[in-house]
């Protein structure tokens, strides 16, 4: 536009220098405005790209964590089921003495209790995530808790003594 205005100016007209300076000043001002607007839009686009990149990264990380969680839960669910199934098949196919039968039944009950506790923990976890769980203060006998954990460990891994 400045070039067209310059061509329309007549060099021999009065006030040529003033008009020429005004056109040049306006051209410089508009160029600076265009460069400023372009820089701002570029920064906005870059900031948006960074935010999108970070969100996609978080989403991928969350998806990976969910997949790892599901694999771990599947393993934890299958183990007690497999032990209980194996014990029941053993009881069904073999004639065992009373002590062995009691031990197998005890092991099976412990594994089903473990499976039940795992399912309860999953339900509790989903309630907590959904915000439907109310936290309550309650006293815990720490000695009893440690004793229970130790007994469960001894029952599950008798050869570790």
Secondary structure as a PSIPRED ss2 file (coil, helix, strand):
# PSIPRED VFORMAT (PSIPRED V4.0)

   1 X C   1.000  0.000  0.000
   2 X H   0.000  1.000  0.000
   3 X H   0.000  1.000  0.000
   4 X H   0.000  1.000  0.000
   5 X H   0.000  1.000  0.000
   6 X H   0.000  1.000  0.000
   7 X H   0.000  1.000  0.000
   8 X H   0.000  1.000  0.000
   9 X C   1.000  0.000  0.000
  10 X C   1.000  0.000  0.000
  11 X C   1.000  0.000  0.000
  12 X C   1.000  0.000  0.000
  13 X C   1.000  0.000  0.000
  14 X C   1.000  0.000  0.000
  15 X C   1.000  0.000  0.000
  16 X H   0.000  1.000  0.000
  17 X H   0.000  1.000  0.000
  18 X H   0.000  1.000  0.000
  19 X H   0.000  1.000  0.000
  20 X H   0.000  1.000  0.000
  21 X H   0.000  1.000  0.000
  22 X H   0.000  1.000  0.000
  23 X H   0.000  1.000  0.000
  24 X H   0.000  1.000  0.000
  25 X H   0.000  1.000  0.000
  26 X H   0.000  1.000  0.000
  27 X H   0.000  1.000  0.000
  28 X H   0.000  1.000  0.000
  29 X H   0.000  1.000  0.000
  30 X H   0.000  1.000  0.000
  31 X H   0.000  1.000  0.000
  32 X H   0.000  1.000  0.000
  33 X H   0.000  1.000  0.000
  34 X H   0.000  1.000  0.000
  35 X H   0.000  1.000  0.000
  36 X H   0.000  1.000  0.000
  37 X H   0.000  1.000  0.000
  38 X H   0.000  1.000  0.000
  39 X H   0.000  1.000  0.000
  40 X H   0.000  1.000  0.000
  41 X H   0.000  1.000  0.000
  42 X H   0.000  1.000  0.000
  43 X H   0.000  1.000  0.000
  44 X H   0.000  1.000  0.000
  45 X H   0.000  1.000  0.000
  46 X H   0.000  1.000  0.000
  47 X H   0.000  1.000  0.000
  48 X H   0.000  1.000  0.000
  49 X H   0.000  1.000  0.000
  50 X H   0.000  1.000  0.000
  51 X H   0.000  1.000  0.000
  52 X H   0.000  1.000  0.000
  53 X H   0.000  1.000  0.000
  54 X H   0.000  1.000  0.000
  55 X H   0.000  1.000  0.000
  56 X H   0.000  1.000  0.000
  57 X H   0.000  1.000  0.000
  58 X H   0.000  1.000  0.000
  59 X H   0.000  1.000  0.000
  60 X H   0.000  1.000  0.000
  61 X H   0.000  1.000  0.000
  62 X H   0.000  1.000  0.000
  63 X H   0.000  1.000  0.000
  64 X H   0.000  1.000  0.000
  65 X H   0.000  1.000  0.000
  66 X H   0.000  1.000  0.000
  67 X H   0.000  1.000  0.000
  68 X H   0.000  1.000  0.000
  69 X H   0.000  1.000  0.000
  70 X H   0.000  1.000  0.000
  71 X H   0.000  1.000  0.000
  72 X H   0.000  1.000  0.000
  73 X H   0.000  1.000  0.000
  74 X H   0.000  1.000  0.000
  75 X H   0.000  1.000  0.000
  76 X H   0.000  1.000  0.000
  77 X H   0.000  1.000  0.000
  78 X H   0.000  1.000  0.000
  79 X H   0.000  1.000  0.000
  80 X H   0.000  1.000  0.000
  81 X H   0.000  1.000  0.000
  82 X H   0.000  1.000  0.000
  83 X H   0.000  1.000  0.000
  84 X H   0.000  1.000  0.000
  85 X H   0.000  1.000  0.000
  86 X H   0.000  1.000  0.000
  87 X H   0.000  1.000  0.000
  88 X H   0.000  1.000  0.000
  89 X H   0.000  1.000  0.000
  90 X H   0.000  1.000  0.000
  91 X H   0.000  1.000  0.000
  92 X H   0.000  1.000  0.000
  93 X H   0.000  1.000  0.000
  94 X C   1.000  0.000  0.000
  95 X C   1.000  0.000  0.000
  96 X C   1.000  0.000  0.000
  97 X C   1.000  0.000  0.000
  98 X H   0.000  1.000  0.000
  99 X H   0.000  1.000  0.000
 100 X H   0.000  1.000  0.000
 101 X H   0.000  1.000  0.000
 102 X H   0.000  1.000  0.000
 103 X H   0.000  1.000  0.000
 104 X H   0.000  1.000  0.000
 105 X H   0.000  1.000  0.000
 106 X H   0.000  1.000  0.000
 107 X H   0.000  1.000  0.000
 108 X H   0.000  1.000  0.000
 109 X H   0.000  1.000  0.000
 110 X H   0.000  1.000  0.000
 111 X H   0.000  1.000  0.000
 112 X H   0.000  1.000  0.000
 113 X H   0.000  1.000  0.000
 114 X H   0.000  1.000  0.000
 115 X H   0.000  1.000  0.000
 116 X H   0.000  1.000  0.000
 117 X H   0.000  1.000  0.000
 118 X H   0.000  1.000  0.000
 119 X H   0.000  1.000  0.000
 120 X H   0.000  1.000  0.000
 121 X H   0.000  1.000  0.000
 122 X H   0.000  1.000  0.000
 123 X H   0.000  1.000  0.000
 124 X H   0.000  1.000  0.000
 125 X H   0.000  1.000  0.000
 126 X H   0.000  1.000  0.000
 127 X H   0.000  1.000  0.000
 128 X H   0.000  1.000  0.000
 129 X H   0.000  1.000  0.000
 130 X H   0.000  1.000  0.000
 131 X C   1.000  0.000  0.000
 132 X C   1.000  0.000  0.000
 133 X C   1.000  0.000  0.000
 134 X C   1.000  0.000  0.000
 135 X C   1.000  0.000  0.000
 136 X C   1.000  0.000  0.000
 137 X C   1.000  0.000  0.000
 138 X C   1.000  0.000  0.000
 139 X C   1.000  0.000  0.000
 140 X C   1.000  0.000  0.000
 141 X C   1.000  0.000  0.000
 142 X H   0.000  1.000  0.000
 143 X H   0.000  1.000  0.000
 144 X H   0.000  1.000  0.000
 145 X H   0.000  1.000  0.000
 146 X H   0.000  1.000  0.000
 147 X H   0.000  1.000  0.000
 148 X H   0.000  1.000  0.000
 149 X H   0.000  1.000  0.000
 150 X H   0.000  1.000  0.000
 151 X H   0.000  1.000  0.000
 152 X H   0.000  1.000  0.000
 153 X H   0.000  1.000  0.000
 154 X H   0.000  1.000  0.000
 155 X H   0.000  1.000  0.000
 156 X H   0.000  1.000  0.000
 157 X C   1.000  0.000  0.000
 158 X H   0.000  1.000  0.000
 159 X H   0.000  1.000  0.000
 160 X H   0.000  1.000  0.000
 161 X C   1.000  0.000  0.000
